[in-house]
């Protein structure tokens, strides 16, 4: 299955936050061949999220979490850009 495209993180494999590894995603509860191993800011400790649940926003919604630190982001005119970045884009540690 082809990985979803992320507008603000075009190569999460190269950045080392998505790996080819079998996982049972805690969000969709499906067996997947790719797993996210990057920052996720949530009250819950969550591991094994698949890239598809990041891309559609369901992981952030289910765990009321963020993949980017919203407070360290610059202000932008359009909220949809911020929503895409924080809730639907794999984060990375810089």
MDTraj code that builds the backbone (N, CA, C; nanometers):
import mdtraj as md
import numpy as np

residues = "UNK UNK UNK UNK UNK UNK UNK UNK UNK UNK UNK UNK UNK UNK UNK UNK UNK UNK UNK UNK UNK UNK UNK UNK UNK UNK UNK UNK UNK UNK UNK UNK UNK UNK UNK UNK UNK UNK UNK UNK UNK UNK UNK UNK UNK UNK UNK UNK UNK UNK UNK UNK UNK UNK UNK UNK UNK UNK UNK UNK UNK UNK UNK UNK UNK UNK UNK UNK UNK UNK UNK UNK UNK UNK UNK UNK UNK UNK UNK UNK UNK UNK UNK UNK UNK UNK UNK UNK UNK UNK UNK UNK UNK UNK".split()
xyz = np.array([
    [0.0840, -0.1172, 0.0000],
    [0.0000, 0.0000, 0.0000],
    [0.0891, 0.1244, 0.0000],
    [0.0551, 0.2217, -0.0819],
    [0.1328, 0.3443, -0.0940],
    [0.1089, 0.4348, 0.0270],
    [0.2173, 0.4926, 0.0778],
    [0.2072, 0.5839, 0.1913],
    [0.1310, 0.7097, 0.1512],
    [0.0589, 0.7696, 0.2460],
    [-0.0075, 0.8956, 0.2147],
    [0.0964, 1.0064, 0.1951],
    [0.0579, 1.1088, 0.1200],
    [0.1458, 1.2240, 0.0986],
    [0.1194, 1.3270, 0.2088],
    [0.2268, 1.3818, 0.2615],
    [0.2165, 1.4841, 0.3644],
    [0.2740, 1.6143, 0.3103],
    [0.1902, 1.7143, 0.2983],
    [0.2278, 1.8429, 0.2389],
    [0.3465, 1.9076, 0.3113],
    [0.3468, 1.9033, 0.4440],
    [0.4502, 1.9722, 0.5212],
    [0.5600, 1.8791, 0.5732],
    [0.5577, 1.7555, 0.5322],
    [0.6647, 1.6607, 0.5642],
    [0.6691, 1.5603, 0.4482],
    [0.7263, 1.6027, 0.3354],
    [0.7196, 1.5200, 0.2146],
    [0.7975, 1.3887, 0.2188],
    [0.8916, 1.3736, 0.3114],
    [0.9687, 1.2492, 0.3179],
    [0.9915, 1.2063, 0.4633],
    [0.8842, 1.1630, 0.5324],
    [0.8990, 1.1244, 0.6730],
    [0.9862, 1.0006, 0.6936],
    [1.0023, 0.9182, 0.5910],
    [1.0918, 0.8027, 0.6029],
    [1.2366, 0.8513, 0.6109],
    [1.2715, 0.9438, 0.5244],
    [1.4069, 0.9992, 0.5250],
    [1.4365, 1.0712, 0.6564],
    [1.3361, 1.1366, 0.7140],
    [1.3539, 1.2052, 0.8419],
    [1.3558, 1.1091, 0.9602],
    [1.3237, 0.9833, 0.9351],
    [1.3313, 0.8823, 1.0400],
    [1.2157, 0.8809, 1.1372],
    [1.0960, 0.9231, 1.0928],
    [0.9800, 0.9184, 1.1816],
    [0.8750, 0.8166, 1.1376],
    [0.8874, 0.7674, 1.0164],
    [0.8023, 0.6573, 0.9694],
    [0.8949, 0.5467, 0.9216],
    [0.8664, 0.4251, 0.9697],
    [0.9490, 0.3090, 0.9381],
    [0.8633, 0.1995, 0.8777],
    [0.9265, 0.1190, 0.7938],
    [0.8583, -0.0003, 0.7449],
    [0.8720, -0.1064, 0.8536],
    [0.7629, -0.1305, 0.9207],
    [0.7592, -0.2250, 1.0321],
    [0.6130, -0.2618, 1.0564],
    [0.5888, -0.3865, 1.0833],
    [0.4513, -0.4293, 1.1088],
    [0.4014, -0.3742, 1.2418],
    [0.2779, -0.3283, 1.2400],
    [0.2169, -0.2733, 1.3603],
    [0.0665, -0.2959, 1.3547],
    [0.0065, -0.3012, 1.4701],
    [-0.1395, -0.2955, 1.4772],
    [-0.1702, -0.1565, 1.5290],
    [-0.2207, -0.0736, 1.4418],
    [-0.2462, 0.0661, 1.4742],
    [-0.3531, 0.0762, 1.5834],
    [-0.3259, 0.1513, 1.6897],
    [-0.4242, 0.1653, 1.7970],
    [-0.5442, 0.2518, 1.7572],
    [-0.5333, 0.3217, 1.6467],
    [-0.6422, 0.4096, 1.6022],
    [-0.7407, 0.3325, 1.5151],
    [-0.6920, 0.2787, 1.4025],
    [-0.7807, 0.2070, 1.3090],
    [-0.7911, 0.0586, 1.3425],
    [-0.7023, 0.0114, 1.4306],
    [-0.6974, -0.1286, 1.4735],
    [-0.6721, -0.2256, 1.3589],
    [-0.6028, -0.1786, 1.2544],
    [-0.5664, -0.2627, 1.1405],
    [-0.4185, -0.2967, 1.1476],
    [-0.3842, -0.4124, 1.0924],
    [-0.2439, -0.4491, 1.0765],
    [-0.1884, -0.3666, 0.9610],
    [-0.0807, -0.2941, 0.9869],
    [-0.0200, -0.2082, 0.8857],
    [0.1278, -0.2422, 0.8726],
    [0.1876, -0.2032, 0.7593],
    [0.3286, -0.2306, 0.7338],
    [0.4196, -0.1119, 0.7618],
    [0.3618, 0.0007, 0.8025],
    [0.4406, 0.1185, 0.8355],
    [0.3946, 0.1726, 0.9700],
    [0.4887, 0.2291, 1.0448],
    [0.4585, 0.2800, 1.1783],
    [0.5260, 0.4156, 1.1981],
    [0.4597, 0.5008, 1.2717],
    [0.5120, 0.6320, 1.3069],
    [0.5843, 0.6226, 1.4399],
    [0.7069, 0.6768, 1.4455],
    [0.7847, 0.6806, 1.5688],
    [0.8446, 0.8195, 1.5844],
    [0.7570, 0.9151, 1.6084],
    [0.7997, 1.0530, 1.6268],
    [0.7196, 1.1158, 1.7386],
    [0.7338, 1.2465, 1.7569],
    [0.6634, 1.3124, 1.8658],
    [0.5117, 1.3109, 1.8479],
    [0.4421, 1.2893, 1.9573],
    [0.2967, 1.2977, 1.9609],
    [0.2592, 1.3497, 2.0985],
    [0.2069, 1.4709, 2.1013],
    [0.1749, 1.5384, 2.2263],
    [0.0312, 1.5076, 2.2659],
    [0.0165, 1.4231, 2.3669],
    [-0.1143, 1.3777, 2.4127],
    [-0.1021, 1.3375, 2.5591],
    [-0.2135, 1.3381, 2.6304],
    [-0.2106, 1.2899, 2.7682],
    [-0.1880, 1.1389, 2.7724],
    [-0.2270, 1.0695, 2.6661],
    [-0.2094, 0.9245, 2.6574],
    [-0.0736, 0.8915, 2.5969],
    [-0.0146, 0.7828, 2.6423],
    [0.1063, 0.7295, 2.5800],
    [0.0605, 0.6393, 2.4664],
    [0.0862, 0.6801, 2.3442],
    [0.0365, 0.6079, 2.2275],
    [0.1544, 0.5670, 2.1406],
    [0.1574, 0.4405, 2.1015],
    [0.2624, 0.3899, 2.0130],
    [0.1987, 0.3094, 1.9013],
    [0.2668, 0.3037, 1.7882],
    [0.2224, 0.2184, 1.6783],
    [0.1232, 0.2814, 1.5827],
    [0.1117, 0.4138, 1.5838],
    [0.0175, 0.4812, 1.4933],
    [0.0640, 0.4633, 1.3498],
    [-0.0295, 0.4335, 1.2622],
    [0.0044, 0.4185, 1.1207],
    [-0.0044, 0.5544, 1.0500],
    [0.0670, 0.5710, 0.9401],
    [0.0668, 0.6976, 0.8671],
    [-0.0714, 0.7392, 0.8154],
    [-0.1550, 0.6435, 0.7842],
    [-0.2874, 0.6759, 0.7291],
    [-0.3760, 0.7417, 0.8338],
    [-0.3602, 0.7035, 0.9593],
    [-0.4384, 0.7650, 1.0671],
    [-0.3841, 0.9027, 1.1043],
    [-0.2587, 0.9290, 1.0707],
    [-0.2062, 1.0647, 1.0856],
    [-0.2647, 1.1509, 0.9740],
    [-0.2551, 1.1024, 0.8508],
    [-0.2976, 1.1802, 0.7338],
    [-0.4446, 1.2195, 0.7373],
    [-0.5298, 1.1335, 0.7872],
    [-0.6728, 1.1684, 0.7872],
    [-0.7169, 1.2388, 0.9160],
    [-0.6242, 1.2585, 1.0081],
    [-0.6538, 1.3301, 1.1309],
    [-0.7174, 1.2471, 1.2406],
    [-0.7419, 1.1191, 1.2150],
    [-0.8122, 1.0371, 1.3138],
    [-0.7284, 1.0078, 1.4387],
    [-0.5948, 1.0008, 1.4253],
    [-0.5102, 0.9765, 1.5427],
    [-0.5153, 1.0957, 1.6377],
    [-0.4995, 1.2151, 1.5840],
    [-0.5047, 1.3354, 1.6671],
    [-0.6417, 1.3508, 1.7319],
    [-0.7449, 1.3195, 1.6573],
    [-0.8811, 1.3325, 1.7104],
    [-0.9073, 1.2306, 1.8218],
    [-0.8702, 1.1047, 1.7994],
    [-0.8984, 0.9996, 1.8963],
    [-0.8292, 1.0252, 2.0303],
    [-0.7052, 1.0743, 2.0250],
    [-0.6271, 1.0928, 2.1470],
    [-0.6113, 1.2394, 2.1872],
    [-0.6868, 1.3283, 2.1231],
    [-0.6796, 1.4713, 2.1509],
    [-0.5329, 1.5140, 2.1554],
    [-0.4605, 1.4789, 2.0486],
    [-0.3169, 1.5025, 2.0456],
    [-0.2725, 1.5860, 1.9277],
    [-0.1446, 1.6181, 1.9285],
    [-0.0829, 1.6989, 1.8237],
    [0.0518, 1.6370, 1.7854],
    [0.0851, 1.6465, 1.6569],
    [0.2127, 1.5959, 1.6081],
    [0.3202, 1.7039, 1.6056],
    [0.2789, 1.8294, 1.6184],
    [0.3700, 1.9433, 1.6274],
    [0.3326, 2.0196, 1.7538],
    [0.4267, 2.0902, 1.8099],
    [0.4009, 2.1757, 1.9247],
    [0.3357, 2.3038, 1.8737],
    [0.2071, 2.3176, 1.8932],
    [0.1312, 2.4304, 1.8388],
    [0.1838, 2.5641, 1.8884],
    [0.2338, 2.5687, 2.0096],
    [0.2796, 2.6951, 2.0658],
    [0.4111, 2.7436, 2.0054],
    [0.4852, 2.6553, 1.9429],
    [0.6111, 2.6973, 1.8814],
    [0.5943, 2.7316, 1.7333],
    [0.4735, 2.7184, 1.6807],
    [0.4463, 2.7509, 1.5403],
    [0.4203, 2.9007, 1.5253],
    [0.4645, 2.9554, 1.4141],
    [0.4359, 3.0956, 1.3848],
    [0.2867, 3.1142, 1.3616],
    [0.2383, 3.2343, 1.3881],
    [0.0989, 3.2661, 1.3560],
    [0.0835, 3.2689, 1.2049],
    [-0.0273, 3.2145, 1.1590],
    [-0.0563, 3.2153, 1.0154],
    [-0.1956, 3.2728, 0.9940],
    [-0.2171, 3.3262, 0.8747],
    [-0.3458, 3.3881, 0.8429],
    [-0.4582, 3.2864, 0.8314],
    [-0.4270, 3.1696, 0.7847],
    [-0.5312, 3.0703, 0.7601],
    [-0.5170, 2.9531, 0.8563],
    [-0.6208, 2.9284, 0.9315],
    [-0.6175, 2.8223, 1.0316],
    [-0.6030, 2.6842, 0.9690],
    [-0.6523, 2.6646, 0.8455],
    [-0.6426, 2.5314, 0.7846],
    [-0.4979, 2.4872, 0.7659],
    [-0.4055, 2.5826, 0.7461],
    [-0.2636, 2.5469, 0.7361],
    [-0.2140, 2.4901, 0.8685],
    [-0.2518, 2.5568, 0.9765],
    [-0.2109, 2.5127, 1.1091],
    [-0.2731, 2.3781, 1.1445],
    [-0.3982, 2.3584, 1.1092],
    [-0.4667, 2.2309, 1.1346],
    [-0.3960, 2.1182, 1.0604],
    [-0.3619, 2.1417, 0.9345],
    [-0.2904, 2.0412, 0.8540],
    [-0.1562, 2.0067, 0.9177],
    [-0.0834, 2.1077, 0.9620],
    [0.0488, 2.0866, 1.0197],
    [0.0430, 2.0155, 1.1547],
    [-0.0443, 2.0573, 1.2417],
    [-0.0468, 2.0056, 1.3782],
    [-0.1153, 1.8697, 1.3909],
    [-0.2254, 1.8500, 1.3189],
    [-0.3068, 1.7298, 1.3379],
    [-0.2936, 1.6243, 1.2288],
    [-0.2338, 1.6593, 1.1143],
    [-0.2328, 1.5653, 1.0008],
    [-0.0949, 1.5496, 0.9364],
    [0.0088, 1.5880, 1.0082],
    [0.1450, 1.5807, 0.9538],
    [0.2377, 1.5154, 1.0559],
    [0.3148, 1.4142, 1.0167],
    [0.4095, 1.3528, 1.1100],
    [0.5098, 1.4560, 1.1602],
    [0.5293, 1.4589, 1.2891],
    [0.6264, 1.5507, 1.3472],
    [0.7661, 1.4936, 1.3393],
    [0.8612, 1.5741, 1.3762],
    [0.9993, 1.5270, 1.3840],
    [1.0738, 1.6106, 1.4872],
    [1.1789, 1.5559, 1.5400],
    [1.2594, 1.6253, 1.6381],
    [1.3743, 1.6937, 1.5657],
    [1.3842, 1.8227, 1.5852],
    [1.4879, 1.8994, 1.5159],
    [1.6079, 1.9243, 1.6018],
])
top = md.Topology()
chain = top.add_chain()
for i, resn in enumerate(residues, 1):
    res = top.add_residue(resn, chain, resSeq=i)
    for name in ("N", "CA", "C"):
        top.add_atom(name, md.element.get_by_symbol(name[0]), res)
traj = md.Trajectory(xyz[None], top)
